[in-house]
Amino acid sequence: MSRAIAIDDLHFSWDSGASVLAGCSLQVPAGEFCMLLGTNGSGKSTLLRLLAGLLDAPQGTIQLPKPVGFVFQNPDHQLVMPTVGADVAFGLVDENMSYAAVRQRVDEALAMVNLLHLKRRPIYALSGGQKQRVAIAGALAQHCRVLLFDEPTALLDPDSQLELVSQVRDLVKDQGITALWVTHRLVELDYCDRAILLEQGRVAAQGAPDQVKQALKNLHLT
Ligand SMILES: Nc1ncnc2c1ncn2[C@@H]1O[C@H](COP(=O)(O)OP(=O)(O)OP(=O)(O)O)[C@@H](O)[C@H]1O
């Protein structure tokens, strides 16, 4: 199976010298919905930022198709335009595309996340889950094949949480998108193809959701 994301022997330390990633290697096959777990400070967010090119690693290799979409924990840190449609179009401003082509991309992306009917709605009038779906649509409009999610459900209520995770699972399956999703919430694991447990900057366990839940128990992390 082709690998959408391949990370080999990745190292990263902050300027303070504190090591975050110490020889991290992992692969995510194309079209897989993969979840990333680990205790606070284990390096999950740092790894996502390295994958997105927001940080540089001093050692190791990262291979993945660009552009990469990033969905943050708090959509208010990500959405910059006043309305849904304008925000989804925002990432296309540098693409030198015609107005009609931008509109088509925006409509297609909003349809994929079931928000086309809210295209003209102000961002402030959306729920948290709808805002996350606008952020996802922004990445889809840029034709990102890889989506990175950094605890996207942390601020959502339980119903919206499961609605978002199941919708992303469907999107991954329908569109052949590859997704890496960071979470602390074990209930979400049942929606993924495979989970990876990161501890002290390295992969401590990976496999089917039940295998990783068992590994968490064995390591006394649940
Ligand atoms: N900008 C920064 N400067 C210095 N140290 C940082 C910075 N961001 C994170 N760290 C430290 O790097 C380590 C890894 O942080 P990271 O956010 O990647 O962990 P995480 O697994 O995502 O944790 P959490 O589950 O709490 O979000 C932590 O010790 C953290 O304090």
The ligand as a Gaussian input file, in Angstrom:
#p B3LYP/6-31G(d) Opt

LIG

0 1
 N        7.000000      26.817000      21.641000
 C        7.566000      26.011000      22.546000
 N        8.738000      26.341000      23.134000
 C        9.323000      25.527000      24.039000
 N        8.823000      24.326000      24.421000
 C        7.668000      23.946000      23.881000
 C        6.968000      24.751000      22.917000
 N        5.836000      24.098000      22.544000
 C        5.836000      22.941000      23.240000
 N        6.906000      22.836000      24.026000
 C        7.250000      21.695000      24.900000
 O        7.511000      20.570000      24.040000
 C        7.036000      19.373000      24.645000
 C        6.092000      18.665000      23.696000
 O        4.960000      19.489000      23.503000
 P        3.778000      19.090000      22.509000
 O        2.824000      20.245000      22.532000
 O        4.303000      18.635000      21.210000
 O        3.147000      17.841000      23.269000
 P        1.718000      17.173000      23.107000
 O        1.957000      15.701000      23.093000
 O        1.012000      17.756000      21.930000
 O        1.013000      17.591000      24.449000
 P       -0.527000      17.897000      24.785000
 O       -1.226000      16.583000      24.784000
 O       -0.471000      18.519000      26.149000
 O       -1.045000      18.862000      23.742000
 C        6.374000      19.788000      25.964000
 O        7.304000      19.571000      26.986000
 C        6.110000      21.259000      25.785000
 O        6.133000      21.935000      27.014000

